[in-house]
Structures are given as C-alpha cells and as structure tokens.
Amino acid sequence: MIAMNFGRHISGQFNVELESIRTHVLTMGGLVEQQLSFAMQALHKEDVELARKVVRDDHKVNAMEVSIDEACTRIIAKRQPTAKDLRLIMAIIKTITDLERIGDVATRMAYVAIESPSSKERQFQISLEPLCRQAIAMLHQALDAFARMDVESAAEVHKLDDKIDAEYEAVIRQLMTYMMEDPKNIPHILQVMWSARAIERVGDRCQNICEYIIYFVKGKDVRHLGDQSIDDALR
C-alpha cells in the first residue's frame, strides 16, 4: 500500500509539473500574440513608442523560450517520460520554437515602424494590416486549441492558412502594381514585401502548432500533409 501511495504521489507531482509547463507555454503565446498586435498598431498609427516597447519586450519572449525549454529538459532527465507524456514534451519544445520565431516577426515589424524613412513607406506598410489581422486571429485560435488540446479545432485552424496565403498573394500583386507605376517606390516596397512574407510565415508556424497538437493527442505525424489528408487521418 505504501508503494502504491508513493507511486500515486510521484505521478501526481509529474502531472503538476507538466501542467505548469503548459501554462507557461500559453503565457508565452499570449505575450507573442500581444507583441504581434502591438507591432501592427505601431505601423498603422506611426506609434514609435509602442514599436520601441515591442522591441524592449522581445527579451521576455526569448527568456520564456529558454526557461520552458530548460524545464522540459529537466523533466526528460528526471522523469524519463514515455508514450503520451513524451509526445507532450516534444510538442511543447517545438511549439515554443515557433512562438519565439513569431515574436521575431513582431520585433522586425516594430523596427520598421521605428526606422521607416518616409511617410510613403509607412503608407505601403499600412496595406499589410488585413494580412496581419488574419495572422493574429489564426495565432489566437491555435493557442486556444493548444490550451484545450482539441484536435478537431486544430484541424480547422490548420485550414485558415489558405486565407492568409490568398491575402498575401493579393498584397504582393498590389505592391507589384505600385512598383510598375513608379519605379522610385521600389526600395520602399521591397521592405514592405519582406514584412508581408514574414507575416505570411506566421500562418505557417500556426499550422505547425496545430500539427503538434494532433501529434500529441493522436500520436500521428501529420506534417507535410494537406488538409484533406489530415481530416482522413483523424477519422
């Protein structure tokens, strides 16, 4: 009986540790979502102080990634998790990497808001707002699916990247038109194109997070599969 109680105690403590790490991942995700939203606002409103705040707070995102990664490493070393517990740890490690890189996108956008040399470039940057809003919404829904480890929601969020890709292509076509109309705009527009590509990649990273959720819950690796193939795998 003593051994059984001891086993339950260890198991309960392990679950507390895992839940604590999951909570920290969601805290990191909330900060990254806020960073992306603030960066978008800084560009749209030409708010240099808000952009500087995004740059200053980037170290918080980086510190969270390191802290969570170290906690996962300690659990692997101390608990030697197997099966579903190990899948959760691997999903968390990969998720925080994608979140950190989304944070880098926000920081880069903030630097553009700070350093934009002309009102003309800022005007082109504003055209990215619909794309950025879609990326933020997708990130929010991906984090919600992660919080609940909901594979059905994850599969639905995964499909939202098609809308982001379509918006990205529309932005690029518009920017190409501007360049053809006035070649003097090319240096400014190339900078905006980089920002557009970075925001489009946020959708790809949200897809990654959804794939990690499915991997954890179902034990199925759905990376590089299309949406229909993912739906088939979940049936």
N, C-alpha and C positions, 0 to 999 in steps of 0.2 A: 504493500500500500504506500509506503514511504517513497519507493522508487517511482510509482505511478504519479504521486503528487508532485515529485521533483520534476518528472517529465512534463507534466502539465504546466508547471511554473516556468520551465525553460521555454516551452512552446508559446506560452502567453507573453513572455518577455520578448521573444523573437517577433511576434505579431505586432507588439507595441513599437518595436524598432522599425519594422517595415512601414507601419502606418505613419510614423513620424517622418520618414524619408519621403513618402508620398505627399504628405502635407507640405513639406519644404519644396518639392517639385512644383506644386500648384502655386505656392507663394512666388517662386521664381517666374513661373509662367505669367502670373498676374502682373509682376513688375515689367516683364518683357512686353506684354500687351500695352501697358501704360506707356512705356518708352516709345513704342511704335506710334501710338495715338498722339503723344506729345510732339514727336518729330513731325508728323503730318500737320498738326496745328501750327507748329513753328514755321513751316514752309508756307502754309496758306496765309497766315496772319503776319508774316515777316517779323516774328517774335524772336529776336536774338537771345533774350534772356532765357526763354523757355528752351531754346535749342541748346544753350550752354548747360542748362540743368540736365538735359538728356545726356550730354557728353560727360558731365560730372558723375552721373548715376550709373554709367556703364560699368564702373568698377564693382558696383553692388551685384550686377548680373554675373560678372566674372567670378566674384568671390563665392556666390551661391553655387555656381557650377563646380568649383573646386571643393567646396565643403560637402556637397551631396556626393560627388564622386569619391571622396575620401571615406564617407560614411558607408557607401556601397562596398568599397574595398575592405573595410573593417568587417562588415557582415560576411563577406565571402570567406575571409580568413578565419573568422571566429566561429561562424555557424555552419560553414560549408553547405549552403543551401542546394537543394536538388529539385528537379521537376519544375512545378509551377512557381515556387519561390525563387528559383534561379532565373526563370524566364522574367519574372517581375524585376529583379535586379538588373538584368540585361536591358530590359525595356526602359528602365529609368535612366541608366547610363547613356543610352542612345538619345533619349528624349532631351536630356539636359544639354547635350551637344547641339542638337538642333535649336533649342531655345536660345543658347548663347549666340549662335550664328544669326538668329533673327534679331537679337539685341544689337549685333554689329551693324545690321542693316539700318536700324533706328539711329544709331550713332553716326553712321555715314550720312544719312539724310539730315541730321542735325548740323553736321559740319557744312553741308551745302547751304543750309539756311544762314549759317554764320558768315560763310565766305563768298556767297553769291555776289559776283562783281557788278551786276547790273540788274535793274528792275526788269529788263527783258528776259533774263534767265529765270528770275523768280516767276514771271508770268507763265513761262513754259512749265515750270515745276508745279504750278497750281493745277495743270491739266492731269497730274498724277493722282489727284485726290480721290476720284471714284475707284481707281485701282487699289489705292492704299486702304480705303474703307472696306473693300471686299476682303483684302488680306487680313485686316484686323478682325473682321467678323468670322472668318474661317478659323483664325487662331483661337478666338474665344470659344467657338464650338468644339474645336479639337481638344482644348483644355477641359471643357465640360464633359466630353466623352471620356477623357482620361480620368477625371475625378470619379466617374461612375463605372469606369471600365466597361463601357457599353459598346459591344461590338457592332450592333445594328446602327447606332449613332455614328460610330467611327466610319463605317462603310458609307453612310450618307454624306458625311463631311468630306470624305475622300473624293467624292464626285464633284465637290464645289470647285476644285482646281480647274475644271473645264471653263467655268465662268471667268476665273481670273486670267486664264490663258487667252480667252476671247477678248477681254478688256485690254490686256497687254498688247495684243496684236492691233487693236483699234488705236491705242495710244501711239504705237510705233508708226502706223500709217499716217496719223495726223502729224506727227513730228517730221516724217519724211516730206510731207507736203510743204511744211514750213521751210524746210531746207531748200527745196526746189524753188520756192517762191523768192527766197532771199538768201543766197549763199553766205552772206555775212553772219547769218544766225547759226551756222554750222557748229562753231566751237561751243556755243551755249547749249545747243540742242544735244550734242554728244554727251554732255554732262547729265542732261535730263534722261537720256536714253539709258545711261548707266544706272540711274536711280530706278527707272522703270523695270529694268532687268532684275535688280536686287529685290524689288518688291514682289515681282513675279516669282522669284525663288522662295519667298515666304510661303506661298501656296504649296510649293513642292515639299518644304520642310513640315508643313502641317500634314500633308499626306503621309510623310514618314512617321509622324507621331501616331496617326491613325493605324498604320501598319503595325507599329509596336504594340498597340492595344490589342489588335486581333491576334498577334503572335502570343501575347501573354495569356489571353483568355482561351484561345482555341488551340494553341500550340502549332499553328500553321504559319509558315513563312510566305507572306503574300507580296513580298517586294517584287517590283517589276511586272506585276500582273495588272491587267486592265480592270476597270470597274466591274464589267460583267463576269470576269473570271473570279474576282473577289466575292461577288454575290454567290456564284456557284460553289465556291469553297466553303462558304458559311452555311450552306443548306444542309 
